Every structure is written in structure tokens, then in C-alpha cells.
Amino acid sequence: MGLFRKNPVKKLQQEHEALLTKAFQAQRNGDIRLYSTLTAEAEALRTKIETLKNESED
């Protein structure tokens, strides 16, 4: 039934990694404000990923 359903967690994990990469680059360029913003967004996304993982395990 769910054979061809896309895994939303996988997509969110890719977005999370992209945000962390952007944050790292911002930090290296000295833009600490952007780094903080991107890190906060990545953390919120990680929380969402964990919630989805827990829901799928139930």
C-alpha cells in the first residue's frame, strides 16, 4: 500500500543538512547573525524530523 509513497523524513533531513551547510559557510564568512538564524531553523527542522520519526514508529 505504501510502496510508492515518498518518505517525508528523508526530504526534511536533506533540507536540514543544507541549512547546516549554509550556516557553516555563514560562520566562516563572519556573518554570525545569519549563522544563528540558520542554526535555529535547522534545530526546528530537526525537532520536526524527530516528531515524524516517533509518529511513524507508533
PDB file with one MODEL, atoms N, CA, C and O in Angstrom:
MODEL        1
ATOM      1  N   MET A   1       0.824  -1.192   0.000  1.00  0.00           N
ATOM      2  CA  MET A   1       0.000   0.000   0.000  1.00  0.00           C
ATOM      3  C   MET A   1       0.867   1.254   0.000  1.00  0.00           C
ATOM      4  O   MET A   1       0.589   2.186  -0.754  1.00  0.00           O
ATOM      5  N   GLY A   2       1.905   1.299   0.823  1.00  0.00           N
ATOM      6  CA  GLY A   2       2.771   2.462   0.886  1.00  0.00           C
ATOM      7  C   GLY A   2       4.055   2.267   0.116  1.00  0.00           C
ATOM      8  O   GLY A   2       5.064   2.910   0.406  1.00  0.00           O
ATOM      9  N   LEU A   3       4.025   1.384  -0.863  1.00  0.00           N
ATOM     10  CA  LEU A   3       5.239   1.038  -1.594  1.00  0.00           C
ATOM     11  C   LEU A   3       5.830   2.244  -2.328  1.00  0.00           C
ATOM     12  O   LEU A   3       7.048   2.420  -2.344  1.00  0.00           O
ATOM     13  N   PHE A   4       4.987   3.064  -2.927  1.00  0.00           N
ATOM     14  CA  PHE A   4       5.499   4.180  -3.731  1.00  0.00           C
ATOM     15  C   PHE A   4       5.331   5.536  -3.052  1.00  0.00           C
ATOM     16  O   PHE A   4       5.509   6.579  -3.681  1.00  0.00           O
ATOM     17  N   ARG A   5       4.992   5.513  -1.775  1.00  0.00           N
ATOM     18  CA  ARG A   5       4.880   6.772  -1.044  1.00  0.00           C
ATOM     19  C   ARG A   5       6.270   7.331  -0.787  1.00  0.00           C
ATOM     20  O   ARG A   5       7.199   6.596  -0.452  1.00  0.00           O
ATOM     21  N   LYS A   6       6.397   8.625  -0.947  1.00  0.00           N
ATOM     22  CA  LYS A   6       7.679   9.267  -0.675  1.00  0.00           C
ATOM     23  C   LYS A   6       7.847   9.408   0.829  1.00  0.00           C
ATOM     24  O   LYS A   6       6.879   9.597   1.567  1.00  0.00           O
ATOM     25  N   ASN A   7       9.063   9.315   1.255  1.00  0.00           N
ATOM     26  CA  ASN A   7       9.388   9.432   2.665  1.00  0.00           C
ATOM     27  C   ASN A   7       9.640  10.905   2.996  1.00  0.00           C
ATOM     28  O   ASN A   7      10.664  11.455   2.591  1.00  0.00           O
ATOM     29  N   PRO A   8       8.721  11.554   3.727  1.00  0.00           N
ATOM     30  CA  PRO A   8       8.908  12.984   4.024  1.00  0.00           C
ATOM     31  C   PRO A   8      10.102  13.228   4.936  1.00  0.00           C
ATOM     32  O   PRO A   8      10.691  14.308   4.904  1.00  0.00           O
ATOM     33  N   VAL A   9      10.464  12.251   5.740  1.00  0.00           N
ATOM     34  CA  VAL A   9      11.593  12.417   6.654  1.00  0.00           C
ATOM     35  C   VAL A   9      12.893  12.573   5.867  1.00  0.00           C
ATOM     36  O   VAL A   9      13.746  13.384   6.226  1.00  0.00           O
ATOM     37  N   LYS A  10      13.038  11.809   4.815  1.00  0.00           N
ATOM     38  CA  LYS A  10      14.259  11.870   4.003  1.00  0.00           C
ATOM     39  C   LYS A  10      14.440  13.271   3.402  1.00  0.00           C
ATOM     40  O   LYS A  10      15.543  13.816   3.410  1.00  0.00           O
ATOM     41  N   LYS A  11      13.369  13.836   2.893  1.00  0.00           N
ATOM     42  CA  LYS A  11      13.435  15.180   2.305  1.00  0.00           C
ATOM     43  C   LYS A  11      13.773  16.214   3.377  1.00  0.00           C
ATOM     44  O   LYS A  11      14.585  17.110   3.148  1.00  0.00           O
ATOM     45  N   LEU A  12      13.153  16.088   4.537  1.00  0.00           N
ATOM     46  CA  LEU A  12      13.435  17.023   5.624  1.00  0.00           C
ATOM     47  C   LEU A  12      14.876  16.905   6.095  1.00  0.00           C
ATOM     48  O   LEU A  12      15.497  17.910   6.445  1.00  0.00           O
ATOM     49  N   GLN A  13      15.415  15.692   6.109  1.00  0.00           N
ATOM     50  CA  GLN A  13      16.810  15.510   6.502  1.00  0.00           C
ATOM     51  C   GLN A  13      17.753  16.187   5.514  1.00  0.00           C
ATOM     52  O   GLN A  13      18.772  16.753   5.911  1.00  0.00           O
ATOM     53  N   GLN A  14      17.416  16.131   4.231  1.00  0.00           N
ATOM     54  CA  GLN A  14      18.239  16.801   3.223  1.00  0.00           C
ATOM     55  C   GLN A  14      18.189  18.312   3.415  1.00  0.00           C
ATOM     56  O   GLN A  14      19.209  18.992   3.298  1.00  0.00           O
ATOM     57  N   GLU A  15      16.995  18.840   3.713  1.00  0.00           N
ATOM     58  CA  GLU A  15      16.860  20.272   3.972  1.00  0.00           C
ATOM     59  C   GLU A  15      17.651  20.663   5.219  1.00  0.00           C
ATOM     60  O   GLU A  15      18.280  21.720   5.254  1.00  0.00           O
ATOM     61  N   HIS A  16      17.618  19.811   6.237  1.00  0.00           N
ATOM     62  CA  HIS A  16      18.348  20.064   7.477  1.00  0.00           C
ATOM     63  C   HIS A  16      19.849  20.146   7.204  1.00  0.00           C
ATOM     64  O   HIS A  16      20.527  21.055   7.682  1.00  0.00           O
ATOM     65  N   GLU A  17      20.356  19.194   6.436  1.00  0.00           N
ATOM     66  CA  GLU A  17      21.778  19.200   6.094  1.00  0.00           C
ATOM     67  C   GLU A  17      22.156  20.441   5.287  1.00  0.00           C
ATOM     68  O   GLU A  17      23.227  21.011   5.489  1.00  0.00           O
ATOM     69  N   ALA A  18      21.281  20.857   4.377  1.00  0.00           N
ATOM     70  CA  ALA A  18      21.549  22.043   3.576  1.00  0.00           C
ATOM     71  C   ALA A  18      21.600  23.292   4.456  1.00  0.00           C
ATOM     72  O   ALA A  18      22.459  24.153   4.266  1.00  0.00           O
ATOM     73  N   LEU A  19      20.685  23.390   5.412  1.00  0.00           N
ATOM     74  CA  LEU A  19      20.693  24.527   6.336  1.00  0.00           C
ATOM     75  C   LEU A  19      21.968  24.556   7.167  1.00  0.00           C
ATOM     76  O   LEU A  19      22.555  25.617   7.374  1.00  0.00           O
ATOM     77  N   LEU A  20      22.394  23.396   7.638  1.00  0.00           N
ATOM     78  CA  LEU A  20      23.621  23.346   8.431  1.00  0.00           C
ATOM     79  C   LEU A  20      24.837  23.745   7.602  1.00  0.00           C
ATOM     80  O   LEU A  20      25.748  24.407   8.099  1.00  0.00           O
ATOM     81  N   THR A  21      24.843  23.338   6.339  1.00  0.00           N
ATOM     82  CA  THR A  21      25.948  23.709   5.450  1.00  0.00           C
ATOM     83  C   THR A  21      25.975  25.217   5.227  1.00  0.00           C
ATOM     84  O   THR A  21      27.035  25.842   5.275  1.00  0.00           O
ATOM     85  N   LYS A  22      24.805  25.795   4.983  1.00  0.00           N
ATOM     86  CA  LYS A  22      24.721  27.250   4.810  1.00  0.00           C
ATOM     87  C   LYS A  22      25.148  27.981   6.077  1.00  0.00           C
ATOM     88  O   LYS A  22      25.830  29.004   6.013  1.00  0.00           O
ATOM     89  N   ALA A  23      24.744  27.451   7.222  1.00  0.00           N
ATOM     90  CA  ALA A  23      25.118  28.066   8.498  1.00  0.00           C
ATOM     91  C   ALA A  23      26.627  28.015   8.694  1.00  0.00           C
ATOM     92  O   ALA A  23      27.236  28.989   9.137  1.00  0.00           O
ATOM     93  N   PHE A  24      27.222  26.885   8.365  1.00  0.00           N
ATOM     94  CA  PHE A  24      28.670  26.740   8.481  1.00  0.00           C
ATOM     95  C   PHE A  24      29.389  27.757   7.594  1.00  0.00           C
ATOM     96  O   PHE A  24      30.362  28.384   8.013  1.00  0.00           O
ATOM     97  N   GLN A  25      28.900  27.909   6.375  1.00  0.00           N
ATOM     98  CA  GLN A  25      29.515  28.866   5.449  1.00  0.00           C
ATOM     99  C   GLN A  25      29.351  30.299   5.952  1.00  0.00           C
ATOM    100  O   GLN A  25      30.266  31.114   5.834  1.00  0.00           O
ATOM    101  N   ALA A  26      28.183  30.596   6.512  1.00  0.00           N
ATOM    102  CA  ALA A  26      27.957  31.941   7.049  1.00  0.00           C
ATOM    103  C   ALA A  26      28.911  32.215   8.207  1.00  0.00           C
ATOM    104  O   ALA A  26      29.448  33.317   8.327  1.00  0.00           O
ATOM    105  N   GLN A  27      29.120  31.226   9.049  1.00  0.00           N
ATOM    106  CA  GLN A  27      30.026  31.379  10.181  1.00  0.00           C
ATOM    107  C   GLN A  27      31.453  31.613   9.693  1.00  0.00           C
ATOM    108  O   GLN A  27      32.167  32.462  10.228  1.00  0.00           O
ATOM    109  N   ARG A  28      31.859  30.866   8.689  1.00  0.00           N
ATOM    110  CA  ARG A  28      33.221  31.026   8.153  1.00  0.00           C
ATOM    111  C   ARG A  28      33.419  32.400   7.517  1.00  0.00           C
ATOM    112  O   ARG A  28      34.524  32.942   7.508  1.00  0.00           O
ATOM    113  N   ASN A  29      32.311  32.958   6.979  1.00  0.00           N
ATOM    114  CA  ASN A  29      32.395  34.287   6.367  1.00  0.00           C
ATOM    115  C   ASN A  29      32.250  35.411   7.392  1.00  0.00           C
ATOM    116  O   ASN A  29      32.336  36.588   7.042  1.00  0.00           O
ATOM    117  N   GLY A  30      32.033  35.051   8.646  1.00  0.00           N
ATOM    118  CA  GLY A  30      31.945  36.054   9.699  1.00  0.00           C
ATOM    119  C   GLY A  30      30.548  36.609   9.908  1.00  0.00           C
ATOM    120  O   GLY A  30      30.385  37.565  10.665  1.00  0.00           O
ATOM    121  N   ASP A  31      29.547  36.050   9.272  1.00  0.00           N
ATOM    122  CA  ASP A  31      28.168  36.526   9.415  1.00  0.00           C
ATOM    123  C   ASP A  31      27.482  35.719  10.520  1.00  0.00           C
ATOM    124  O   ASP A  31      26.732  34.780  10.254  1.00  0.00           O
ATOM    125  N   ILE A  32      27.760  36.109  11.756  1.00  0.00           N
ATOM    126  CA  ILE A  32      27.275  35.351  12.909  1.00  0.00           C
ATOM    127  C   ILE A  32      25.759  35.456  13.048  1.00  0.00           C
ATOM    128  O   ILE A  32      25.117  34.510  13.503  1.00  0.00           O
ATOM    129  N   ARG A  33      25.188  36.573  12.668  1.00  0.00           N
ATOM    130  CA  ARG A  33      23.738  36.727  12.757  1.00  0.00           C
ATOM    131  C   ARG A  33      23.031  35.729  11.827  1.00  0.00           C
ATOM    132  O   ARG A  33      22.075  35.070  12.235  1.00  0.00           O
ATOM    133  N   LEU A  34      23.498  35.621  10.590  1.00  0.00           N
ATOM    134  CA  LEU A  34      22.920  34.656   9.649  1.00  0.00           C
ATOM    135  C   LEU A  34      23.163  33.232  10.137  1.00  0.00           C
ATOM    136  O   LEU A  34      22.288  32.373  10.025  1.00  0.00           O
ATOM    137  N   TYR A  35      24.355  32.985  10.678  1.00  0.00           N
ATOM    138  CA  TYR A  35      24.668  31.676  11.236  1.00  0.00           C
ATOM    139  C   TYR A  35      23.666  31.292  12.327  1.00  0.00           C
ATOM    140  O   TYR A  35      23.168  30.167  12.351  1.00  0.00           O
ATOM    141  N   SER A  36      23.378  32.223  13.217  1.00  0.00           N
ATOM    142  CA  SER A  36      22.441  31.962  14.306  1.00  0.00           C
ATOM    143  C   SER A  36      21.040  31.684  13.782  1.00  0.00           C
ATOM    144  O   SER A  36      20.356  30.783  14.269  1.00  0.00           O
ATOM    145  N   THR A  37      20.619  32.453  12.794  1.00  0.00           N
ATOM    146  CA  THR A  37      19.294  32.270  12.208  1.00  0.00           C
ATOM    147  C   THR A  37      19.182  30.905  11.544  1.00  0.00           C
ATOM    148  O   THR A  37      18.210  30.183  11.765  1.00  0.00           O
ATOM    149  N   LEU A  38      20.160  30.554  10.742  1.00  0.00           N
ATOM    150  CA  LEU A  38      20.127  29.277  10.039  1.00  0.00           C
ATOM    151  C   LEU A  38      20.221  28.094  11.003  1.00  0.00           C
ATOM    152  O   LEU A  38      19.582  27.063  10.794  1.00  0.00           O
ATOM    153  N   THR A  39      21.015  28.248  12.048  1.00  0.00           N
ATOM    154  CA  THR A  39      21.132  27.186  13.041  1.00  0.00           C
ATOM    155  C   THR A  39      19.809  26.984  13.768  1.00  0.00           C
ATOM    156  O   THR A  39      19.417  25.848  14.036  1.00  0.00           O
ATOM    157  N   ALA A  40      19.121  28.067  14.085  1.00  0.00           N
ATOM    158  CA  ALA A  40      17.820  27.964  14.747  1.00  0.00           C
ATOM    159  C   ALA A  40      16.798  27.271  13.835  1.00  0.00           C
ATOM    160  O   ALA A  40      16.009  26.443  14.290  1.00  0.00           O
ATOM    161  N   GLU A  41      16.822  27.621  12.549  1.00  0.00           N
ATOM    162  CA  GLU A  41      15.924  26.973  11.596  1.00  0.00           C
ATOM    163  C   GLU A  41      16.241  25.476  11.489  1.00  0.00           C
ATOM    164  O   GLU A  41      15.330  24.650  11.438  1.00  0.00           O
ATOM    165  N   ALA A  42      17.508  25.139  11.456  1.00  0.00           N
ATOM    166  CA  ALA A  42      17.917  23.741  11.364  1.00  0.00           C
ATOM    167  C   ALA A  42      17.483  22.970  12.606  1.00  0.00           C
ATOM    168  O   ALA A  42      17.060  21.818  12.513  1.00  0.00           O
ATOM    169  N   GLU A  43      17.590  23.606  13.759  1.00  0.00           N
ATOM    170  CA  GLU A  43      17.180  22.944  15.004  1.00  0.00           C
ATOM    171  C   GLU A  43      15.670  22.700  15.021  1.00  0.00           C
ATOM    172  O   GLU A  43      15.219  21.644  15.465  1.00  0.00           O
ATOM    173  N   ALA A  44      14.895  23.661  14.543  1.00  0.00           N
ATOM    174  CA  ALA A  44      13.441  23.485  14.470  1.00  0.00           C
ATOM    175  C   ALA A  44      13.094  22.351  13.504  1.00  0.00           C
ATOM    176  O   ALA A  44      12.191  21.557  13.767  1.00  0.00           O
ATOM    177  N   LEU A  45      13.799  22.285  12.413  1.00  0.00           N
ATOM    178  CA  LEU A  45      13.568  21.225  11.431  1.00  0.00           C
ATOM    179  C   LEU A  45      13.952  19.856  12.011  1.00  0.00           C
ATOM    180  O   LEU A  45      13.275  18.860  11.756  1.00  0.00           O
ATOM    181  N   ARG A  46      15.025  19.812  12.780  1.00  0.00           N
ATOM    182  CA  ARG A  46      15.434  18.562  13.416  1.00  0.00           C
ATOM    183  C   ARG A  46      14.366  18.074  14.394  1.00  0.00           C
ATOM    184  O   ARG A  46      14.098  16.876  14.487  1.00  0.00           O
ATOM    185  N   THR A  47      13.767  19.004  15.113  1.00  0.00           N
ATOM    186  CA  THR A  47      12.691  18.656  16.038  1.00  0.00           C
ATOM    187  C   THR A  47      11.507  18.074  15.282  1.00  0.00           C
ATOM    188  O   THR A  47      10.890  17.105  15.726  1.00  0.00           O
ATOM    189  N   LYS A  48      11.193  18.670  14.138  1.00  0.00           N
ATOM    190  CA  LYS A  48      10.089  18.179  13.320  1.00  0.00           C
ATOM    191  C   LYS A  48      10.397  16.771  12.790  1.00  0.00           C
ATOM    192  O   LYS A  48       9.520  15.909  12.755  1.00  0.00           O
ATOM    193  N   ILE A  49      11.635  16.554  12.386  1.00  0.00           N
ATOM    194  CA  ILE A  49      12.056  15.235  11.895  1.00  0.00           C
ATOM    195  C   ILE A  49      11.894  14.193  12.994  1.00  0.00           C
ATOM    196  O   ILE A  49      11.364  13.108  12.756  1.00  0.00           O
ATOM    197  N   GLU A  50      12.349  14.525  14.192  1.00  0.00           N
ATOM    198  CA  GLU A  50      12.241  13.590  15.314  1.00  0.00           C
ATOM    199  C   GLU A  50      10.779  13.276  15.614  1.00  0.00           C
ATOM    200  O   GLU A  50      10.445  12.129  15.912  1.00  0.00           O
ATOM    201  N   THR A  51       9.913  14.269  15.539  1.00  0.00           N
ATOM    202  CA  THR A  51       8.483  14.060  15.779  1.00  0.00           C
ATOM    203  C   THR A  51       7.900  13.116  14.737  1.00  0.00           C
ATOM    204  O   THR A  51       7.148  12.203  15.077  1.00  0.00           O
ATOM    205  N   LEU A  52       8.241  13.329  13.476  1.00  0.00           N
ATOM    206  CA  LEU A  52       7.742  12.455  12.416  1.00  0.00           C
ATOM    207  C   LEU A  52       8.252  11.029  12.576  1.00  0.00           C
ATOM    208  O   LEU A  52       7.510  10.074  12.347  1.00  0.00           O
ATOM    209  N   LYS A  53       9.504  10.880  12.963  1.00  0.00           N
ATOM    210  CA  LYS A  53      10.070   9.554  13.173  1.00  0.00           C
ATOM    211  C   LYS A  53       9.332   8.827  14.301  1.00  0.00           C
ATOM    212  O   LYS A  53       9.016   7.642  14.190  1.00  0.00           O
ATOM    213  N   ASN A  54       9.065   9.549  15.377  1.00  0.00           N
ATOM    214  CA  ASN A  54       8.362   8.944  16.511  1.00  0.00           C
ATOM    215  C   ASN A  54       6.939   8.554  16.148  1.00  0.00           C
ATOM    216  O   ASN A  54       6.442   7.524  16.603  1.00  0.00           O
ATOM    217  N   GLU A  55       6.277   9.369  15.332  1.00  0.00           N
ATOM    218  CA  GLU A  55       4.918   9.065  14.913  1.00  0.00           C
ATOM    219  C   GLU A  55       4.880   7.836  14.008  1.00  0.00           C
ATOM    220  O   GLU A  55       3.952   7.031  14.083  1.00  0.00           O
ATOM    221  N   SER A  56       5.883   7.699  13.161  1.00  0.00           N
ATOM    222  CA  SER A  56       5.894   6.560  12.234  1.00  0.00           C
ATOM    223  C   SER A  56       6.223   5.257  12.957  1.00  0.00           C
ATOM    224  O   SER A  56       5.865   4.184  12.473  1.00  0.00           O
ATOM    225  N   GLU A  57       6.890   5.327  14.091  1.00  0.00           N
ATOM    226  CA  GLU A  57       7.215   4.133  14.863  1.00  0.00           C
ATOM    227  C   GLU A  57       6.002   3.592  15.609  1.00  0.00           C
ATOM    228  O   GLU A  57       5.931   2.397  15.898  1.00  0.00           O
ATOM    229  N   ASP A  58       5.053   4.462  15.921  1.00  0.00           N
ATOM    230  CA  ASP A  58       3.862   4.033  16.685  1.00  0.00           C
ATOM    231  C   ASP A  58       2.959   3.143  15.920  1.00  0.00           C
ATOM    232  O   ASP A  58       1.929   2.714  16.441  1.00  0.00           O
TER     233      ASP A  58
ENDMDL
END
